[in-house]
Amino acid sequence: MTFNRLLSRAVFVSRAGCRSAFTGSKPDMTNPNWFRVGLAFGTSAFLWGLLFKQHSTDTHEYKVRNGLE
Amino acid sequence: MGFIPEEGKSLPPPGLVNRNSLWLAGVGWVSAVLHNAINHRPPVKSGVHRQFLLATIGWFIGYHVTKYENYTYARLDRDMNEYIKLHPDKFVPKEQKTFAEIVEPFHPVR
């Protein structure tokens, strides 16, 4: 049996080229992709900062143009 | 997000909390929840970072939409008032009659 295995090409076939359904993996929901989580929260924080800055600029511009400050 | 010209900058800016922001943030959040549901994940409990990001994007866009909306309505109001001032003959105040002058005398038939 071992002799057959030595001759058989199946031994040298790497798993990467295999199209069997058993090598496909389902998305692993128990280990979060922390990089993407950090990127999402970081982008959110950036957008909120941008929004606060824009609002404060607009308020200041309004006060200056109407002589309130 | 329209570009607001110089004249629009003297308008009061919309508050950070405004209707368009709330609505578009809700749209973003619901789309994240739907995305979870379609992919067989717990809809509200999973992917909080996605929900928060999409809601933030909606809120941001809503603020600028409100700003543009305020500018548009202010411009339309100003143009309308200028037209009224330039054409006073078309906007003569109508002569007001009181009800006493219009109503016929009442003769009850009991």
N, CA and C atoms of all chains as a GROMACS GRO file, in nm:
protein
  537
    1MET      N    1   0.085  -0.121   0.000
    1MET     CA    2   0.000   0.000   0.000
    1MET      C    3   0.088   0.125   0.000
    2THR      N    4   0.195   0.118   0.080
    2THR     CA    5   0.287   0.233   0.084
    2THR      C    6   0.354   0.254  -0.050
    3PHE      N    7   0.388   0.143  -0.119
    3PHE     CA    8   0.450   0.150  -0.250
    3PHE      C    9   0.358   0.223  -0.348
    4ASN      N   10   0.228   0.188  -0.341
    4ASN     CA   11   0.131   0.256  -0.427
    4ASN      C   12   0.125   0.406  -0.396
    5ARG      N   13   0.131   0.438  -0.269
    5ARG     CA   14   0.123   0.581  -0.230
    5ARG      C   15   0.244   0.656  -0.283
    6LEU      N   16   0.364   0.587  -0.283
    6LEU     CA   17   0.484   0.654  -0.332
    6LEU      C   18   0.472   0.684  -0.481
    7LEU      N   19   0.408   0.591  -0.553
    7LEU     CA   20   0.395   0.611  -0.697
    7LEU      C   21   0.280   0.707  -0.731
    8SER      N   22   0.183   0.709  -0.646
    8SER     CA   23   0.062   0.786  -0.682
    8SER      C   24   0.093   0.937  -0.680
    9ARG      N   25   0.041   1.003  -0.780
    9ARG     CA   26   0.067   1.147  -0.790
    9ARG      C   27  -0.007   1.228  -0.684
   10ALA      N   28  -0.105   1.162  -0.628
   10ALA     CA   29  -0.187   1.237  -0.532
   10ALA      C   30  -0.106   1.291  -0.416
   11VAL      N   31   0.006   1.223  -0.385
   11VAL     CA   32   0.089   1.266  -0.272
   11VAL      C   33   0.147   1.404  -0.297
   12PHE      N   34   0.179   1.430  -0.425
   12PHE     CA   35   0.249   1.556  -0.454
   12PHE      C   36   0.155   1.672  -0.486
   13VAL      N   37   0.026   1.639  -0.495
   13VAL     CA   38  -0.068   1.746  -0.528
   13VAL      C   39  -0.084   1.838  -0.406
   14SER      N   40  -0.062   1.965  -0.426
   14SER     CA   41  -0.077   2.057  -0.312
   14SER      C   42  -0.224   2.092  -0.293
   15ARG      N   43  -0.256   2.131  -0.176
   15ARG     CA   44  -0.397   2.159  -0.145
   15ARG      C   45  -0.447   2.284  -0.216
   16ALA      N   46  -0.353   2.373  -0.256
   16ALA     CA   47  -0.396   2.499  -0.316
   16ALA      C   48  -0.468   2.476  -0.448
   17GLY      N   49  -0.430   2.375  -0.521
   17GLY     CA   50  -0.491   2.353  -0.651
   17GLY      C   51  -0.615   2.267  -0.642
   18CYS      N   52  -0.650   2.227  -0.521
   18CYS     CA   53  -0.759   2.132  -0.507
   18CYS      C   54  -0.893   2.203  -0.516
   19ARG      N   55  -0.990   2.148  -0.589
   19ARG     CA   56  -1.118   2.214  -0.601
   19ARG      C   57  -1.226   2.145  -0.518
   20SER      N   58  -1.184   2.063  -0.425
   20SER     CA   59  -1.283   1.996  -0.342
   20SER      C   60  -1.351   2.097  -0.249
   21ALA      N   61  -1.479   2.074  -0.221
   21ALA     CA   62  -1.552   2.167  -0.136
   21ALA      C   63  -1.497   2.167   0.006
   22PHE      N   64  -1.428   2.063   0.045
   22PHE     CA   65  -1.379   2.055   0.182
   22PHE      C   66  -1.265   2.151   0.209
   23THR      N   67  -1.201   2.205   0.107
   23THR     CA   68  -1.090   2.298   0.134
   23THR      C   69  -1.139   2.441   0.141
   24GLY      N   70  -1.262   2.472   0.092
   24GLY     CA   71  -1.315   2.606   0.104
   24GLY      C   72  -1.349   2.633   0.250
   25SER      N   73  -1.329   2.757   0.294
   25SER     CA   74  -1.358   2.784   0.435
   25SER      C   75  -1.472   2.886   0.445
   26LYS      N   76  -1.554   2.866   0.545
   26LYS     CA   77  -1.660   2.964   0.571
   26LYS      C   78  -1.599   3.084   0.644
   27PRO      N   79  -1.658   3.201   0.628
   27PRO     CA   80  -1.605   3.315   0.703
   27PRO      C   81  -1.612   3.289   0.853
   28ASP      N   82  -1.499   3.310   0.921
   28ASP     CA   83  -1.487   3.277   1.063
   28ASP      C   84  -1.537   3.394   1.146
   29MET      N   85  -1.657   3.380   1.202
   29MET     CA   86  -1.717   3.492   1.274
   29MET      C   87  -1.672   3.501   1.419
   30THR      N   88  -1.597   3.403   1.468
   30THR     CA   89  -1.558   3.407   1.609
   30THR      C   90  -1.432   3.490   1.629
   31ASN      N   91  -1.350   3.507   1.524
   31ASN     CA   92  -1.230   3.591   1.536
   31ASN      C   93  -1.248   3.715   1.449
   32PRO      N   94  -1.280   3.828   1.510
   32PRO     CA   95  -1.304   3.947   1.429
   32PRO      C   96  -1.177   3.993   1.359
   33ASN      N   97  -1.196   4.054   1.242
   33ASN     CA   98  -1.084   4.111   1.169
   33ASN      C   99  -1.056   4.247   1.232
   34TRP      N  100  -0.967   4.248   1.335
   34TRP     CA  101  -0.949   4.369   1.416
   34TRP      C  102  -0.900   4.488   1.336
   35PHE      N  103  -0.825   4.460   1.228
   35PHE     CA  104  -0.778   4.571   1.144
   35PHE      C  105  -0.895   4.644   1.082
   36ARG      N  106  -0.990   4.565   1.029
   36ARG     CA  107  -1.105   4.628   0.965
   36ARG      C  108  -1.193   4.700   1.066
   37VAL      N  109  -1.204   4.641   1.185
   37VAL     CA  110  -1.284   4.706   1.292
   37VAL      C  111  -1.220   4.840   1.328
   38GLY      N  112  -1.086   4.836   1.345
   38GLY     CA  113  -1.017   4.960   1.380
   38GLY      C  114  -1.030   5.063   1.270
   39LEU      N  115  -1.021   5.017   1.145
   39LEU     CA  116  -1.034   5.109   1.031
   39LEU      C  117  -1.173   5.173   1.029
   40ALA      N  118  -1.276   5.090   1.055
   40ALA     CA  119  -1.414   5.142   1.053
   40ALA      C  120  -1.433   5.246   1.162
   41PHE      N  121  -1.390   5.212   1.286
   41PHE     CA  122  -1.408   5.308   1.395
   41PHE      C  123  -1.322   5.432   1.374
   42GLY      N  124  -1.200   5.410   1.320
   42GLY     CA  125  -1.113   5.524   1.294
   42GLY      C  126  -1.173   5.619   1.192
   43THR      N  127  -1.228   5.562   1.084
   43THR     CA  128  -1.292   5.646   0.982
   43THR      C  129  -1.412   5.720   1.041
   44SER      N  130  -1.490   5.650   1.126
   44SER     CA  131  -1.605   5.715   1.190
   44SER      C  132  -1.559   5.833   1.275
   45ALA      N  133  -1.454   5.810   1.355
   45ALA     CA  134  -1.404   5.917   1.442
   45ALA      C  135  -1.357   6.035   1.357
   46PHE      N  136  -1.288   6.004   1.246
   46PHE     CA  137  -1.239   6.109   1.157
   46PHE      C  138  -1.355   6.190   1.100
   47LEU      N  139  -1.462   6.118   1.056
   47LEU     CA  140  -1.577   6.188   0.997
   47LEU      C  141  -1.647   6.274   1.100
   48TRP      N  142  -1.660   6.224   1.225
   48TRP     CA  143  -1.723   6.305   1.329
   48TRP      C  144  -1.640   6.429   1.357
   49GLY      N  145  -1.507   6.411   1.360
   49GLY     CA  146  -1.421   6.527   1.383
   49GLY      C  147  -1.437   6.629   1.273
   50LEU      N  148  -1.443   6.580   1.148
   50LEU     CA  149  -1.460   6.668   1.032
   50LEU      C  150  -1.591   6.744   1.044
   51LEU      N  151  -1.695   6.672   1.088
   51LEU     CA  152  -1.827   6.733   1.100
   51LEU      C  153  -1.828   6.842   1.205
   52PHE      N  154  -1.768   6.813   1.323
   52PHE     CA  155  -1.764   6.913   1.430
   52PHE      C  156  -1.686   7.035   1.386
   53LYS      N  157  -1.575   7.010   1.314
   53LYS     CA  158  -1.491   7.120   1.268
   53LYS      C  159  -1.569   7.207   1.169
   54GLN      N  160  -1.638   7.140   1.076
   54GLN     CA  161  -1.716   7.213   0.974
   54GLN      C  162  -1.824   7.296   1.041
   55HIS      N  163  -1.893   7.238   1.141
   55HIS     CA  164  -2.001   7.309   1.210
   55HIS      C  165  -1.946   7.431   1.283
   56SER      N  166  -1.832   7.411   1.350
   56SER     CA  167  -1.776   7.524   1.424
   56SER      C  168  -1.730   7.633   1.328
   57THR      N  169  -1.672   7.594   1.212
   57THR     CA  170  -1.630   7.694   1.112
   57THR      C  171  -1.751   7.771   1.060
   58ASP      N  172  -1.858   7.695   1.029
   58ASP     CA  173  -1.979   7.760   0.977
   58ASP      C  174  -2.036   7.858   1.078
   59THR      N  175  -2.041   7.817   1.206
   59THR     CA  176  -2.097   7.904   1.311
   59THR      C  177  -2.014   8.030   1.323
   60HIS      N  178  -1.881   8.014   1.323
   60HIS     CA  179  -1.793   8.130   1.336
   60HIS      C  180  -1.810   8.224   1.218
   61GLU      N  181  -1.818   8.166   1.096
   61GLU     CA  182  -1.835   8.244   0.973
   61GLU      C  183  -1.964   8.324   0.979
   62TYR      N  184  -2.072   8.258   1.026
   62TYR     CA  185  -2.202   8.324   1.036
   62TYR      C  186  -2.194   8.442   1.133
   63LYS      N  187  -2.130   8.418   1.249
   63LYS     CA  188  -2.124   8.525   1.350
   63LYS      C  189  -2.042   8.642   1.297
   64VAL      N  190  -1.932   8.612   1.230
   64VAL     CA  191  -1.845   8.719   1.181
   64VAL      C  192  -1.918   8.802   1.075
   65ARG      N  193  -1.987   8.733   0.983
   65ARG     CA  194  -2.052   8.805   0.874
   65ARG      C  195  -2.172   8.885   0.920
   66ASN      N  196  -2.231   8.847   1.032
   66ASN     CA  197  -2.348   8.922   1.079
   66ASN      C  198  -2.314   9.012   1.195
   67GLY      N  199  -2.184   9.028   1.220
   67GLY     CA  200  -2.141   9.126   1.320
   67GLY      C  201  -2.175   9.089   1.462
   68LEU      N  202  -2.182   8.958   1.489
   68LEU     CA  203  -2.218   8.916   1.625
   68LEU      C  204  -2.096   8.887   1.709
   69GLU      N  205  -1.978   8.889   1.643
   69GLU     CA  206  -1.857   8.855   1.718
   69GLU      C  207  -1.742   8.939   1.667
   70MET      N  208  -2.401   6.684  -0.234
   70MET     CA  209  -2.347   6.793  -0.152
   70MET      C  210  -2.313   6.909  -0.243
   71GLY      N  211  -2.401   7.005  -0.250
   71GLY     CA  212  -2.379   7.114  -0.344
   71GLY      C  213  -2.280   7.214  -0.290
   72PHE      N  214  -2.218   7.285  -0.376
   72PHE     CA  215  -2.124   7.389  -0.335
   72PHE      C  216  -2.203   7.514  -0.302
   73ILE      N  217  -2.177   7.573  -0.187
   73ILE     CA  218  -2.253   7.690  -0.143
   73ILE      C  219  -2.169   7.814  -0.169
   74PRO      N  220  -2.219   7.909  -0.250
   74PRO     CA  221  -2.140   8.029  -0.280
   74PRO      C  222  -2.128   8.122  -0.159
   75GLU      N  223  -2.052   8.231  -0.179
   75GLU     CA  224  -2.018   8.321  -0.069
   75GLU      C  225  -2.140   8.375   0.003
   76GLU      N  226  -2.244   8.410  -0.077
   76GLU     CA  227  -2.361   8.472  -0.016
   76GLU      C  228  -2.430   8.378   0.081
   77GLY      N  229  -2.413   8.248   0.060
   77GLY     CA  230  -2.480   8.151   0.146
   77GLY      C  231  -2.411   8.136   0.281
   78LYS      N  232  -2.287   8.189   0.292
   78LYS     CA  233  -2.214   8.166   0.416
   78LYS      C  234  -2.262   8.256   0.529
   79SER      N  235  -2.347   8.356   0.495
   79SER     CA  236  -2.397   8.442   0.604
   79SER      C  237  -2.526   8.386   0.663
   80LEU      N  238  -2.569   8.267   0.614
   80LEU     CA  239  -2.688   8.205   0.672
   80LEU      C  240  -2.648   8.133   0.800
   81PRO      N  241  -2.742   8.121   0.896
   81PRO     CA  242  -2.709   8.041   1.015
   81PRO      C  243  -2.691   7.896   0.975
   82PRO      N  244  -2.584   7.831   1.023
   82PRO     CA  245  -2.561   7.692   0.986
   82PRO      C  246  -2.663   7.600   1.052
   83PRO      N  247  -2.694   7.486   0.990
   83PRO     CA  248  -2.787   7.393   1.054
   83PRO      C  249  -2.727   7.338   1.182
   84GLY      N  250  -2.812   7.299   1.276
   84GLY     CA  251  -2.764   7.236   1.398
   84GLY      C  252  -2.701   7.102   1.366
   85LEU      N  253  -2.618   7.052   1.459
   85LEU     CA  254  -2.558   6.921   1.438
   85LEU      C  255  -2.664   6.812   1.431
   86VAL      N  256  -2.774   6.833   1.507
   86VAL     CA  257  -2.885   6.739   1.502
   86VAL      C  258  -2.991   6.800   1.412
   87ASN      N  259  -3.015   6.740   1.296
   87ASN     CA  260  -3.119   6.791   1.207
   87ASN      C  261  -3.186   6.674   1.136
   88ARG      N  262  -3.302   6.704   1.077
   88ARG     CA  263  -3.385   6.597   1.025
   88ARG      C  264  -3.315   6.514   0.919
   89ASN      N  265  -3.247   6.581   0.825
   89ASN     CA  266  -3.183   6.505   0.719
   89ASN      C  267  -3.073   6.414   0.773
   90SER      N  268  -2.998   6.466   0.873
   90SER     CA  269  -2.894   6.384   0.934
   90SER      C  270  -2.952   6.261   0.999
   91LEU      N  271  -3.062   6.283   1.076
   91LEU     CA  272  -3.122   6.170   1.146
   91LEU      C  273  -3.172   6.066   1.047
   92TRP      N  274  -3.239   6.115   0.941
   92TRP     CA  275  -3.296   6.021   0.846
   92TRP      C  276  -3.187   5.942   0.774
   93LEU      N  277  -3.085   6.012   0.722
   93LEU     CA  278  -2.981   5.942   0.646
   93LEU      C  279  -2.897   5.852   0.735
   94ALA      N  280  -2.879   5.893   0.863
   94ALA     CA  281  -2.808   5.803   0.956
   94ALA      C  282  -2.891   5.676   0.977
   95GLY      N  283  -3.024   5.695   0.986
   95GLY     CA  284  -3.111   5.579   0.999
   95GLY      C  285  -3.103   5.489   0.877
   96VAL      N  286  -3.098   5.552   0.758
   96VAL     CA  287  -3.086   5.474   0.635
   96VAL      C  288  -2.957   5.393   0.635
   97GLY      N  289  -2.846   5.457   0.675
   97GLY     CA  290  -2.718   5.387   0.681
   97GLY      C  291  -2.722   5.270   0.779
   98TRP      N  292  -2.779   5.297   0.897
   98TRP     CA  293  -2.785   5.193   0.999
   98TRP      C  294  -2.869   5.075   0.952
   99VAL      N  295  -2.987   5.104   0.894
   99VAL     CA  296  -3.074   4.996   0.848
   99VAL      C  297  -3.007   4.917   0.736
  100SER      N  298  -2.930   4.986   0.652
  100SER     CA  299  -2.863   4.912   0.544
  100SER      C  300  -2.756   4.818   0.602
  101ALA      N  301  -2.688   4.862   0.711
  101ALA     CA  302  -2.591   4.772   0.775
  101ALA      C  303  -2.661   4.652   0.837
  102VAL      N  304  -2.776   4.678   0.901
  102VAL     CA  305  -2.852   4.570   0.964
  102VAL      C  306  -2.902   4.472   0.858
  103LEU      N  307  -2.949   4.526   0.744
  103LEU     CA  308  -2.996   4.441   0.635
  103LEU      C  309  -2.882   4.356   0.580
  104HIS      N  310  -2.764   4.418   0.568
  104HIS     CA  311  -2.647   4.346   0.519
  104HIS      C  312  -2.616   4.228   0.609
  105ASN      N  313  -2.626   4.252   0.743
  105ASN     CA  314  -2.607   4.142   0.838
  105ASN      C  315  -2.709   4.032   0.817
  106ALA      N  316  -2.836   4.074   0.803
  106ALA     CA  317  -2.944   3.976   0.794
  106ALA      C  318  -2.929   3.891   0.669
  107ILE      N  319  -2.890   3.955   0.557
  107ILE     CA  320  -2.876   3.881   0.431
  107ILE      C  321  -2.766   3.776   0.442
  108ASN      N  322  -2.660   3.810   0.518
  108ASN     CA  323  -2.549   3.717   0.532
  108ASN      C  324  -2.562   3.626   0.652
  109HIS      N  325  -2.685   3.605   0.698
  109HIS     CA  326  -2.712   3.510   0.806
  109HIS      C  327  -2.633   3.540   0.931
  110ARG      N  328  -2.616   3.668   0.964
  110ARG     CA  329  -2.551   3.705   1.090
  110ARG      C  330  -2.660   3.765   1.180
  111PRO      N  331  -2.638   3.766   1.312
  111PRO     CA  332  -2.738   3.833   1.398
  111PRO      C  333  -2.751   3.979   1.356
  112PRO      N  334  -2.870   4.025   1.319
  112PRO     CA  335  -2.882   4.154   1.250
  112PRO      C  336  -2.830   4.275   1.329
  113VAL      N  337  -2.873   4.287   1.456
  113VAL     CA  338  -2.839   4.410   1.528
  113VAL      C  339  -2.714   4.392   1.613
  114LYS      N  340  -2.689   4.266   1.658
  114LYS     CA  341  -2.579   4.247   1.754
  114LYS      C  342  -2.444   4.233   1.685
  115SER      N  343  -2.442   4.209   1.553
  115SER     CA  344  -2.312   4.184   1.490
  115SER      C  345  -2.272   4.304   1.405
  116GLY      N  346  -2.142   4.317   1.386
  116GLY     CA  347  -2.091   4.421   1.297
  116GLY      C  348  -2.124   4.561   1.344
  117VAL      N  349  -2.105   4.588   1.474
  117VAL     CA  350  -2.140   4.721   1.528
  117VAL      C  351  -2.054   4.828   1.462
  118HIS      N  352  -1.929   4.792   1.426
  118HIS     CA  353  -1.843   4.892   1.363
  118HIS      C  354  -1.898   4.932   1.228
  119ARG      N  355  -1.959   4.837   1.156
  119ARG     CA  356  -2.019   4.868   1.026
  119ARG      C  357  -2.141   4.958   1.044
  120GLN      N  358  -2.226   4.921   1.146
  120GLN     CA  359  -2.346   5.000   1.168
  120GLN      C  360  -2.308   5.143   1.203
  121PHE      N  361  -2.209   5.157   1.292
  121PHE     CA  362  -2.168   5.290   1.336
  121PHE      C  363  -2.110   5.370   1.219
  122LEU      N  364  -2.029   5.304   1.136
  122LEU     CA  365  -1.966   5.375   1.023
  122LEU      C  366  -2.070   5.423   0.923
  123LEU      N  367  -2.165   5.335   0.888
  123LEU     CA  368  -2.266   5.375   0.789
  123LEU      C  369  -2.357   5.484   0.845
  124ALA      N  370  -2.392   5.474   0.975
  124ALA     CA  371  -2.474   5.578   1.037
  124ALA      C  372  -2.398   5.711   1.036
  125THR      N  373  -2.267   5.706   1.065
  125THR     CA  374  -2.186   5.829   1.064
  125THR      C  375  -2.182   5.892   0.926
  126ILE      N  376  -2.163   5.808   0.823
  126ILE     CA  377  -2.159   5.860   0.686
  126ILE      C  378  -2.292   5.927   0.654
  127GLY      N  379  -2.403   5.862   0.693
  127GLY     CA  380  -2.536   5.920   0.669
  127GLY      C  381  -2.552   6.054   0.739
  128TRP      N  382  -2.507   6.060   0.864
  128TRP     CA  383  -2.519   6.184   0.943
  128TRP      C  384  -2.442   6.297   0.877
  129PHE      N  385  -2.321   6.266   0.833
  129PHE     CA  386  -2.233   6.364   0.769
  129PHE      C  387  -2.296   6.420   0.642
  130ILE      N  388  -2.344   6.327   0.556
  130ILE     CA  389  -2.407   6.370   0.431
  130ILE      C  390  -2.533   6.452   0.461
  131GLY      N  391  -2.609   6.410   0.564
  131GLY     CA  392  -2.733   6.480   0.600
  131GLY      C  393  -2.706   6.624   0.641
  132TYR      N  394  -2.596   6.647   0.715
  132TYR     CA  395  -2.563   6.784   0.756
  132TYR      C  396  -2.542   6.872   0.633
  133HIS      N  397  -2.467   6.823   0.535
  133HIS     CA  398  -2.440   6.904   0.416
  133HIS      C  399  -2.562   6.921   0.329
  134VAL      N  400  -2.649   6.818   0.325
  134VAL     CA  401  -2.774   6.830   0.251
  134VAL      C  402  -2.862   6.939   0.314
  135THR      N  403  -2.866   6.942   0.449
  135THR     CA  404  -2.946   7.044   0.518
  135THR      C  405  -2.891   7.182   0.489
  136LYS      N  406  -2.758   7.194   0.488
  136LYS     CA  407  -2.697   7.324   0.461
  136LYS      C  408  -2.737   7.372   0.321
  137TYR      N  409  -2.731   7.283   0.223
  137TYR     CA  410  -2.766   7.319   0.086
  137TYR      C  411  -2.914   7.352   0.075
  138GLU      N  412  -2.997   7.277   0.148
  138GLU     CA  413  -3.141   7.300   0.147
  138GLU      C  414  -3.172   7.439   0.204
  139ASN      N  415  -3.109   7.474   0.317
  139ASN     CA  416  -3.130   7.606   0.375
  139ASN      C  417  -3.093   7.716   0.277
  140TYR      N  418  -2.978   7.698   0.210
  140TYR     CA  419  -2.934   7.799   0.114
  140TYR      C  420  -3.034   7.811   0.001
  141THR      N  421  -3.083   7.698  -0.052
  141THR     CA  422  -3.177   7.701  -0.165
  141THR      C  423  -3.306   7.775  -0.128
  142TYR      N  424  -3.361   7.742  -0.010
  142TYR     CA  425  -3.486   7.808   0.030
  142TYR      C  426  -3.464   7.956   0.057
  143ALA      N  427  -3.348   7.991   0.115
  143ALA     CA  428  -3.320   8.133   0.140
  143ALA      C  429  -3.311   8.209   0.008
  144ARG      N  430  -3.245   8.147  -0.090
  144ARG     CA  431  -3.231   8.213  -0.221
  144ARG      C  432  -3.367   8.232  -0.288
  145LEU      N  433  -3.452   8.126  -0.281
  145LEU     CA  434  -3.584   8.137  -0.343
  145LEU      C  435  -3.667   8.245  -0.274
  146ASP      N  436  -3.660   8.250  -0.139
  146ASP     CA  437  -3.735   8.353  -0.065
  146ASP      C  438  -3.688   8.492  -0.103
  147ARG      N  439  -3.556   8.510  -0.112
  147ARG     CA  440  -3.503   8.641  -0.145
  147ARG      C  441  -3.548   8.684  -0.285
  148ASP      N  442  -3.541   8.590  -0.380
  148ASP     CA  443  -3.582   8.623  -0.517
  148ASP      C  444  -3.730   8.658  -0.523
  149MET      N  445  -3.811   8.583  -0.447
  149MET     CA  446  -3.955   8.609  -0.447
  149MET      C  447  -3.984   8.746  -0.388
  150ASN      N  448  -3.919   8.780  -0.276
  150ASN     CA  449  -3.944   8.909  -0.212
  150ASN      C  450  -3.896   9.024  -0.301
  151GLU      N  451  -3.784   9.003  -0.371
  151GLU     CA  452  -3.737   9.107  -0.463
  151GLU      C  453  -3.836   9.129  -0.575
  152TYR      N  454  -3.894   9.018  -0.627
  152TYR     CA  455  -3.992   9.031  -0.734
  152TYR      C  456  -4.113   9.107  -0.685
  153ILE      N  457  -4.159   9.075  -0.563
  153ILE     CA  458  -4.276   9.144  -0.508
  153ILE      C  459  -4.248   9.293  -0.494
  154LYS      N  460  -4.125   9.327  -0.450
  154LYS     CA  461  -4.091   9.469  -0.434
  154LYS      C  462  -4.086   9.541  -0.568
  155LEU      N  463  -4.040   9.470  -0.674
  155LEU     CA  464  -4.024   9.534  -0.805
  155LEU      C  465  -4.157   9.546  -0.879
  156HIS      N  466  -4.258   9.465  -0.842
  156HIS     CA  467  -4.387   9.469  -0.911
  156HIS      C  468  -4.498   9.493  -0.811
  157PRO      N  469  -4.505   9.612  -0.749
  157PRO     CA  470  -4.609   9.635  -0.649
  157PRO      C  471  -4.750   9.635  -0.709
  158ASP      N  472  -4.760   9.668  -0.839
  158ASP     CA  473  -4.892   9.673  -0.901
  158ASP      C  474  -4.957   9.536  -0.906
  159LYS      N  475  -4.876   9.430  -0.907
  159LYS     CA  476  -4.935   9.296  -0.914
  159LYS      C  477  -4.976   9.246  -0.776
  160PHE      N  478  -4.937   9.318  -0.670
  160PHE     CA  479  -4.963   9.267  -0.535
  160PHE      C  480  -5.039   9.368  -0.453
  161VAL      N  481  -5.144   9.424  -0.514
  161VAL     CA  482  -5.226   9.522  -0.442
  161VAL      C  483  -5.303   9.450  -0.334
  162PRO      N  484  -5.300   9.498  -0.207
  162PRO     CA  485  -5.377   9.430  -0.102
  162PRO      C  486  -5.527   9.443  -0.130
  163LYS      N  487  -5.595   9.331  -0.119
  163LYS     CA  488  -5.737   9.326  -0.153
  163LYS      C  489  -5.816   9.401  -0.048
  164GLU      N  490  -5.925   9.470  -0.094
  164GLU     CA  491  -6.009   9.544   0.002
  164GLU      C  492  -6.085   9.443   0.088
  165GLN      N  493  -6.070   9.457   0.222
  165GLN     CA  494  -6.130   9.360   0.313
  165GLN      C  495  -6.269   9.404   0.354
  166LYS      N  496  -6.363   9.313   0.343
  166LYS     CA  497  -6.498   9.343   0.391
  166LYS      C  498  -6.522   9.262   0.517
  167THR      N  499  -6.588   9.321   0.613
  167THR     CA  500  -6.620   9.242   0.733
  167THR      C  501  -6.742   9.155   0.701
  168PHE      N  502  -6.763   9.056   0.783
  168PHE     CA  503  -6.874   8.966   0.761
  168PHE      C  504  -7.008   9.038   0.772
  169ALA      N  505  -7.010   9.140   0.860
  169ALA     CA  506  -7.136   9.213   0.879
  169ALA      C  507  -7.184   9.275   0.749
  170GLU      N  508  -7.089   9.319   0.663
  170GLU     CA  509  -7.130   9.382   0.536
  170GLU      C  510  -7.176   9.282   0.433
  171ILE      N  511  -7.127   9.160   0.443
  171ILE     CA  512  -7.158   9.061   0.339
  171ILE      C  513  -7.287   8.985   0.371
  172VAL      N  514  -7.300   8.950   0.499
  172VAL     CA  515  -7.408   8.859   0.537
  172VAL      C  516  -7.544   8.926   0.522
  173GLU      N  517  -7.644   8.854   0.468
  173GLU     CA  518  -7.780   8.907   0.452
  173GLU      C  519  -7.852   8.906   0.588
  174PRO      N  520  -7.953   8.992   0.604
  174PRO     CA  521  -8.026   8.993   0.732
  174PRO      C  522  -8.095   8.858   0.756
  175PHE      N  523  -8.097   8.818   0.882
  175PHE     CA  524  -8.145   8.683   0.917
  175PHE      C  525  -8.290   8.690   0.962
  176HIS      N  526  -8.381   8.619   0.892
  176HIS     CA  527  -8.521   8.613   0.931
  176HIS      C  528  -8.553   8.470   0.967
  177PRO      N  529  -8.556   8.438   1.097
  177PRO     CA  530  -8.579   8.299   1.132
  177PRO      C  531  -8.720   8.254   1.100
  178VAL      N  532  -8.736   8.133   1.054
  178VAL     CA  533  -8.867   8.073   1.027
  178VAL      C  534  -8.879   7.958   1.124
  179ARG      N  535  -8.953   7.982   1.232
  179ARG     CA  536  -8.960   7.876   1.334
  179ARG      C  537  -9.098   7.810   1.330
   0.00000   0.00000   0.00000
